[in-house]
Amino acid sequence: MTSEAPVAPQKVNLRRPDIMAAVQAQVVTHYRSELVERIRANGGLLATDGLTVKLAKEFGFCYGVERAIDLAYAARKVFPPPKRIFLLGEIIHNPEVNDQIRGLGIVSLSPKPGDRELAQIASEDVVIIPAFGTEVETRRRLEEKGCVLVDTTCGDVMSVWKRVRQYSRENVTSIIHGKARHEETKATTSQATAYGSGHYLVVFTLAEADYVCDYIVHGGDKAAFLEKFAGAHSPGFDPDVHLRAVGVANQTTMLRGETEEVQRRIRAAMEKRYGAATLAEHFRFFDTICGATQDRQDALQKLLQEPLDLLLVIGGYNSSNTSHLAEMGESRLPTFFIKNAAKMVSKDLIVHWNQHDQREVETCHWLPDRPLTVGVTAGASCPNNLIEETIRRLFELRGVAVQALLRD
């Protein structure tokens, strides 16, 4: 008896000119902001007596996010109801954008759907892979079903995958600077183990990197090491074996300076352990920081050099690149990480995200009645309409209608 061969995944061209023209019109309606464009044209400045808003030079949607959203909207245009469309997790890390996607009738599944969720997907259905990508095994199982796959994985993420696959083929362990539970990092670690005999270890903080460095140089308690990094290493990982040759990679949205410091410290540990003459046999590194992430970090760094009284960072609370912008601000001045304008309840109360406690907190008297200069930036997954709403609300709290400021 012969088994039936898997159905080949269907391929559809979603980027036809007629489809993309319709998509662009819809996306502009949902996310564009004339106010933000006018502020940008005015050098990023909007001011009145007593309140000045300075917008970072680079902020908001990046190309990868725009592409992912465009493809999701295009999928609905090409496959109108009653055609079923599913999405693995969230298209990006922004609640308002994901609400819009659900409003198109696109059903969200788990980022790594289990057997029960996969069982409801048929060969005639459409499944969208989000900008973060998906794990190798999940993609294989979807391909076996033969459904239409709309892959919106960011090109920068795929560049990281290329590196870790190379490490894997060369029996080099991938040390990934990132958040072990983040969808992008999970997808990347799956690439590290899917080809060849590769292994991986995820480090999030410089303290964790130092722990690894100490083990490389001096050895240590293997059981304690594996317990410390539980859930952040490959199956069968043995620090006594798999830390002999390592290559550093990263989640694309991490702080560049921190990733560079991770690689510098691990390189130094390898050189100390094995000597400079044989370093190339034990250490590899490629720059895989997302260009858009870096542009937004650089722009905020420049903005923070100007006189500011406080900073507003707008974006989804589970957005990695947005959280790093908030970290940058917190190190310099009062910073409030909010997901939308509604969090600015009044001039005496703001509800914002505390990254250290991973919860929303309230701050009173955050907008004092004196002349203020407020910096504004937003993560790569935040649309311009949410930035506009935040700026409008800020001026409203000072009794100023933004429209009056824009009159020629």
C-alpha positions in Angstrom: 0.0 0.0 0.0 1.3 3.4 -0.9 0.8 6.6 1.2 -0.7 9.6 -0.4 1.8 12.4 -1.1 1.4 15.7 0.6 -0.5 18.4 -1.3 1.8 21.1 -2.6 1.2 24.5 -1.0 -0.8 26.8 -3.3 1.0 29.9 -4.6 -0.9 33.1 -5.4 0.4 36.5 -6.5 -1.0 39.0 -4.0 1.0 42.0 -5.3 -0.8 42.5 -8.6 -1.1 46.3 -9.3 -4.9 46.3 -9.2 -4.9 44.5 -5.8 -2.2 46.7 -4.3 -3.9 49.9 -5.4 -7.0 48.9 -3.6 -5.0 47.8 -0.5 -3.1 51.1 -0.4 -6.3 53.1 -0.4 -7.7 51.0 2.5 -4.5 51.2 4.5 -4.2 54.9 4.1 -7.7 55.3 5.4 -6.9 53.2 8.5 -3.4 54.4 9.4 -2.3 57.6 7.6 -2.1 60.9 9.5 -2.1 64.3 7.8 -1.1 66.0 11.1 2.0 63.8 11.5 3.1 64.5 7.9 2.7 68.3 8.5 4.7 68.1 11.7 7.4 66.1 9.9 7.5 68.7 7.2 7.9 71.4 9.9 11.1 69.8 11.2 9.3 67.6 13.7 8.1 70.6 15.7 4.6 71.7 16.8 4.5 74.5 19.4 2.2 77.0 21.1 2.6 79.1 24.2 3.5 76.8 27.1 3.8 73.5 25.1 6.3 72.3 22.5 6.1 68.9 20.9 9.3 67.5 19.3 8.9 64.4 17.1 11.8 62.1 16.6 13.1 62.1 13.0 12.4 58.4 12.5 9.4 56.7 14.1 6.5 54.5 13.4 5.9 51.9 10.7 9.0 50.4 9.1 9.0 48.8 5.6 8.7 45.2 7.0 5.6 46.2 9.0 4.0 48.0 6.1 4.7 45.0 3.9 3.1 42.6 6.4 0.0 44.7 6.7 -0.3 45.2 3.0 -0.1 41.4 2.4 -2.7 40.7 5.0 -5.1 43.2 3.5 -4.3 41.9 0.0 -5.1 38.4 1.1 -8.6 39.5 2.1 -9.0 41.3 -1.2 -8.0 38.3 -3.3 -9.9 35.8 -1.0 -13.1 37.6 0.0 -15.6 35.9 2.4 -16.7 33.2 2.8 -13.0 32.2 2.1 -11.4 31.4 5.5 -8.2 33.2 6.4 -6.2 32.4 9.5 -3.3 34.3 11.1 -0.6 32.7 13.3 -0.6 34.9 16.4 -0.5 38.6 15.7 0.6 40.3 12.4 2.7 42.7 14.4 2.8 43.8 18.0 0.2 46.6 18.0 -3.3 46.0 19.5 -5.0 48.5 17.3 -3.5 47.1 14.1 -4.4 43.6 15.1 -8.0 44.7 15.8 -8.2 46.1 12.3 -6.9 42.7 10.9 -9.6 40.9 12.9 -12.1 43.3 11.6 -11.4 42.0 8.1 -12.6 38.6 9.3 -9.1 37.1 9.7 -9.1 34.6 12.5 -6.1 34.5 14.9 -4.6 31.2 15.9 -1.8 30.6 18.4 1.7 31.5 17.1 2.5 27.7 17.3 -0.9 26.1 16.8 -1.5 22.7 18.4 -3.1 19.7 16.8 -6.6 20.9 17.6 -6.1 24.2 15.9 -4.4 22.7 12.9 -7.2 20.2 12.5 -9.6 23.0 11.7 -7.4 24.2 8.7 -8.3 22.7 5.4 -6.4 22.7 2.1 -8.7 25.4 0.7 -7.9 27.8 3.5 -5.4 30.7 3.7 -2.9 31.0 6.5 -0.9 34.2 7.1 2.6 33.9 8.6 3.3 37.1 10.6 6.2 39.5 10.3 8.1 37.6 13.1 8.0 34.4 11.0 7.1 31.0 12.4 8.8 27.9 13.7 10.1 25.4 11.1 7.9 22.6 12.3 4.8 24.8 12.2 5.5 25.8 8.6 6.1 22.2 7.6 2.8 21.1 9.0 1.0 23.8 7.2 2.8 23.0 3.9 1.7 19.4 4.3 -1.9 20.6 4.4 -1.5 22.3 1.0 -3.3 25.5 2.0 -2.4 28.9 0.7 0.5 30.4 2.8 0.9 34.2 2.8 4.4 34.7 4.2 4.9 38.2 5.6 8.2 37.3 7.4 10.5 40.4 7.6 13.6 40.2 5.4 15.8 41.2 8.3 14.5 38.3 10.3 15.3 35.9 7.4 18.8 37.3 7.3 19.3 36.1 10.9 17.9 32.7 10.0 20.5 32.5 7.2 23.3 33.0 9.8 22.1 30.5 12.4 21.5 27.9 9.6 25.1 28.5 8.6 26.3 28.1 12.2 24.3 24.9 12.4 25.8 23.4 9.3 29.3 24.2 10.7 28.5 22.7 14.2 28.7 26.1 15.7 26.3 26.9 18.6 24.1 30.0 18.0 24.2 32.3 21.0 21.1 34.5 20.4 20.8 37.9 22.1 17.0 38.2 22.6 13.9 37.3 24.5 13.5 33.5 24.6 9.7 33.7 24.6 9.4 36.2 21.8 7.9 34.8 18.6 10.8 36.0 16.5 13.4 34.3 18.7 11.4 31.1 18.8 11.3 31.1 15.0 15.1 31.8 14.9 15.9 29.0 17.4 13.9 26.6 15.4 16.1 27.4 12.4 19.2 26.7 14.5 18.1 23.1 15.2 16.3 22.2 12.0 19.3 21.7 9.7 22.4 19.7 10.7 23.3 19.2 14.3 23.1 22.8 15.6 22.4 24.0 19.1 21.4 27.4 20.5 21.4 29.4 23.7 19.4 32.6 24.3 20.8 35.3 26.5 18.7 38.4 27.3 20.8 40.5 29.6 24.5 41.4 29.9 24.5 39.6 33.3 23.4 36.4 31.5 26.1 37.0 28.9 28.7 37.4 31.8 27.5 34.1 33.3 28.1 32.3 30.0 31.5 34.0 29.6 32.5 32.8 33.1 31.5 29.3 32.2 33.4 29.4 29.0 36.6 30.5 30.7 36.4 28.6 34.0 33.8 25.9 33.6 31.3 25.3 36.4 28.2 23.5 37.6 26.5 22.1 34.4 23.2 21.4 36.2 23.1 24.9 37.6 23.8 26.3 34.1 21.0 24.4 32.5 18.6 25.3 35.2 19.4 29.0 34.9 18.8 28.9 31.1 15.8 26.5 31.3 13.6 27.2 28.3 16.4 29.2 26.6 18.6 26.4 25.1 18.3 23.6 22.6 17.3 20.0 23.6 20.4 18.1 24.6 22.5 21.3 25.1 25.7 20.6 27.0 27.6 23.7 28.0 30.8 21.7 28.3 30.5 20.6 24.7 28.4 23.2 22.9 30.2 26.3 24.1 33.5 25.4 22.4 32.5 27.0 19.2 29.8 29.7 19.1 28.4 32.3 16.8 26.5 35.4 18.0 23.2 36.4 16.4 20.3 38.4 17.7 16.6 39.2 17.8 16.5 42.0 15.2 14.8 44.5 17.6 17.4 44.5 20.4 19.5 47.5 21.3 22.5 47.6 18.9 24.9 48.7 21.7 23.8 45.9 23.9 24.1 43.2 21.2 27.6 44.5 20.4 28.5 44.4 24.0 27.3 40.8 24.2 29.4 39.8 21.3 32.4 41.7 22.6 32.3 39.9 26.0 31.8 36.5 24.5 34.6 37.1 22.0 36.9 38.1 24.8 36.0 35.0 26.8 36.7 32.8 23.8 40.1 34.5 23.3 41.0 34.1 26.9 40.0 30.4 26.9 41.5 29.4 23.6 43.9 32.1 22.6 43.9 34.7 19.8 45.6 32.4 17.3 42.7 30.0 17.2 39.8 32.5 17.8 38.3 32.0 14.4 37.7 28.3 15.2 35.7 29.2 18.3 33.9 32.5 17.6 31.7 34.0 14.8 29.7 37.2 14.6 27.5 38.9 12.0 25.7 42.2 12.4 22.0 41.3 12.2 20.3 44.3 13.8 17.3 45.6 11.9 18.1 48.8 10.0 14.8 50.4 10.8 15.2 49.5 14.5 18.6 51.2 14.5 17.3 54.2 12.7 14.6 54.7 15.4 17.1 54.3 18.2 19.5 56.7 16.6 16.8 59.3 16.0 15.7 59.0 19.6 19.3 59.3 20.8 19.6 62.5 18.9 16.2 63.8 20.3 17.3 63.1 23.8 20.3 65.4 23.4 17.8 68.3 23.1 16.2 70.0 26.1 13.1 67.9 27.0 10.9 67.8 30.1 9.4 64.4 29.4 9.1 61.7 26.7 6.1 59.8 25.3 6.8 56.5 23.7 3.8 55.0 21.8 3.4 51.4 20.8 2.2 47.9 21.8 3.4 46.8 25.2 4.7 43.5 23.8 6.6 45.3 21.1 10.3 44.6 21.6 11.6 47.5 19.6 9.2 49.9 21.3 10.3 48.7 24.8 13.9 49.5 23.9 13.0 53.0 22.9 11.3 53.4 26.3 14.4 52.0 28.1 16.5 54.7 26.3 14.2 57.4 27.5 14.0 56.1 31.1 17.7 56.4 31.4 17.6 60.2 30.8 14.2 61.7 31.8 10.6 61.0 32.8 9.3 58.6 30.2 5.8 57.3 29.7 5.3 54.2 27.5 1.6 54.2 26.3 -0.3 52.2 23.8 -2.7 54.9 22.8 -3.9 58.4 23.6 -6.7 57.2 25.9 -4.0 56.3 28.4 -3.5 60.1 29.0 -6.6 60.3 31.2 -6.1 63.9 32.3 -3.2 66.3 33.0 -3.2 64.8 36.5 -3.3 61.1 35.5 -1.5 58.9 32.9 -1.7 55.1 32.7 1.5 53.6 31.3 3.5 50.4 31.0 6.1 49.6 33.7 8.5 47.2 31.9 10.2 46.1 35.1 7.0 44.9 36.8 5.3 44.0 33.4 2.1 45.8 34.3 0.3 49.1 33.7 0.8 51.7 36.4 -0.6 55.1 37.2 1.3 58.3 37.6 -0.3 61.5 38.9 0.6 65.1 38.1 2.6 64.0 35.1 1.8 67.1 33.0 2.6 70.1 35.2 1.1 73.6 34.5 4.3 75.2 33.3 6.1 75.6 30.0 7.0 72.1 28.8 8.8 70.5 25.9 7.6 67.0 25.2 9.5 64.5 23.1 7.4 61.9 21.1 8.5 58.7 19.4 6.9 55.4 18.4 7.9 51.9 17.7 8.2 50.4 14.3 4.7 48.7 14.7 2.9 51.9 15.6 0.7 53.6 12.9 0.8 57.3 12.3 -2.9 57.7 13.2 -2.1 56.7 16.8 0.7 59.2 17.0 -1.6 61.9 15.8 -4.2 61.0 18.4 -1.5 61.2 21.1 -0.3 64.6 20.0 -3.9 65.9 19.7 -4.7 64.7 23.2 -1.5 66.2 24.6 -2.5 69.7 23.4 -6.1 69.2 24.4 -5.0 68.6 28.0 -3.4 72.1 27.8 -6.6 73.6 26.4 -5.3 74.0 22.9 -7.0 72.7 19.7 -4.3 71.4 17.3 -6.3 72.6 14.3 -5.8 76.2 15.4 -2.0 75.7 15.3 -2.1 74.4 11.7 -3.9 77.3 10.1 -1.7 79.0 7.5 
